[in-house]
Amino acid sequence: MNDTLLSTPLATLAERAYDVARTAHGPVVTYSPMVFIPLTRLCRDRCGYCTFATAPARVSSPYMSLDEVMALAEAGRRVGVSEALFTLGERPELRYDEAARWLAQRGYRSTVDYVANAAQMVLEGTGLLPHVNAGALYDFELRQVRAASASQGMMIETLADVPAHRLAPDKTPERRLATLEAAGRERIPFTTGLLVGIGENRRDRLESLEAIAASHRRFGHVQEVIIQNFLPKPRTAMASEAPCDDEEFRWTIAVARLVLPPEIHLQAPPNLSDNPEELLRYGIDDFGGISPLTLDHVNPERAWPALDRLAELVDEAGLILEPRLSVYPEWSTDEFLDPGVKSAVMASADSMGLLRQDLWTSGGEASPPPVDTRRARTSRIGEILGRFDVGRGFSRDELTELFRARGADVEVIATLADEVRRELVGDDVTYVVNRNINYTNVCTFRCRFCAFSKGPLSLNLRGEPYLLTLDELADRVREARDRGATEVCLQGGIHPSFDGDYYVEVVRAVKSAVPDMHVHAFSALEIFEGARRSEQDLETYLRRLRDEGLKTLPGTAAEILRDDVRAHLCPDKISAAQWLEVHRAAHRVGLRSNITIMFGALEDPSAWAEHLVVTRDLQRETGGFTEFVPLPFVHMATPLFLKGLARRGPSFREAILMHAVARLHYAGLINNIQVSWVKMGVEGSRRLLRAGANDVGGTLMDENISRAAGAVHGQEMDVDSLVDLVNPLGRPLVQRSTLYGVVETPVSAGES
């Protein structure tokens, strides 16, 4: 036992605890938006402080019905909560015949059996993530609940022998510690904690905290520890006891932060303190569950704090309040989550594993969220931006930190990016008049994010498989010319009948139809396969295509240039190194290309950082990239999402950061940052044009790939529509060539 903590002044403990919290968890303070589901208020334990537990005569039914549970969960879903907090008494069927009969009549063996079923219904029916507080459970019960919940919990409260637990057979230290250990063996993200002021002393609390820490060191399963202050309640055995002393409460918080491993999150309930923001100074990084819909049934006399006000107070403390899921990011892994639960977690999460707050999705109809008005800025982001210089770029760690930015930091990054955009390329918003020609949707590769390609293993056929003839392709090129296009962008699936000559014939057909049409064609995968099937090295094959009239390559097939991510996205596709080698070879033979990134599917910001570093390094080597094109993952109809293996694309915050951070990172090396209006929508595109982007890409006649994945923004945007998009910005719209030469007189904002 660390006796020095008993003699150290509270001010010193608080300072140390705050530093540990910020070092471990950064500036983000979390809470879980939840709906409180009191499945049963019957309990066999009679704790001296509890008003939650009651007798059968005082309730209309021993348990909530499944219909009542689902109605409450659905109401929670409608107001945007992510957690279904199941709280219940411990094993009431062992004390009350009414409870035993109710369960038996409905085919349940126990209360645990019933809560597992109710949690499963909520998970599958609403997508809310159950967190189940069922008390002291045995191994097989923990396993049963694990299959239907994202996390479980049981308060240790205290390991001391206190009068409050004399009539509570489930509150013995042995029983509580056995459950904590069993949860570790079962790999369950677990919440536990202390109740301060029920007869224990400081040394008792230290002993309890050290027991929790020891269990976590064995199994790594304790995701959070709650430090809760005792408040006396009428009609309880402890009604006349004094409430927990504030200094004792704060001392326990600070000591908990210092005793527990730093990765464990530390929580204090915000409704049990008059000034919950003051607890941040003692080392908490979480405020627990807060419900916009249901009261705190354990402490019904204490209302939840208003979230807007709590956010303001946290902001004033220089920190950032963010909603999370019931399971913390560090435990949102295959090791700790049942596969069915993991799918629901991914559907609700952002790239950092916190709650995805946007209604907006890439390719969807919802409007972007309003601009964040929080003011707190973090020193780490300030230090990184302070080192910015054109041409320097960022390290992997710096990029990862920038991509994780929240609150006011996002606006600071976006503002700097827009200033750099203005210095490097001016105020012009550029576009190219082009036509997409997807010559076949048949593909032998099995990219799990693709809803466009058709093959024997397609999960979601949208239309029939097709392969355009060369004559049909030529007709489309002529139609594109007649509608003012200066570029055709040619891409398709990897058809099993293609040989390397096919791609040469495609270029020849385009140039024969319209000799001065710019041919922007073939992903790195198509080039790689064409060279392989021709039994030629990349440079030789690319020279053949160049000599027929190929001018530039799109950056597609990049996805995320990190192979551990590609193993999930596109396991049989070219590797990251092969993508880079195709573009290196293209640049060597005089062909320019661009960089794309498909982000927001399942990877985290460190993968985005890797992508930006390796492409920047190649640009420094060759100078062949013309632009960077972020492509937010469109999730709706993709096999990856339909199988429960992906998120719902990036959040809008993440989309802003991708464009803004890229502008700063590539500055002086790649000066054109494009926004995909197909994926971002009109208002989203405007926002990104204020965050460092300068180009809106092409008019995209016949864009099919995003549409196949579920995008709704149309297959073409004519010039008048682009004028309408840019007009509110007060910046000129300028038609460009593929290589960013001016094609015609700029169209000023307000003209059409």
Disulfide bonds with the S-S distance in Angstrom:
none
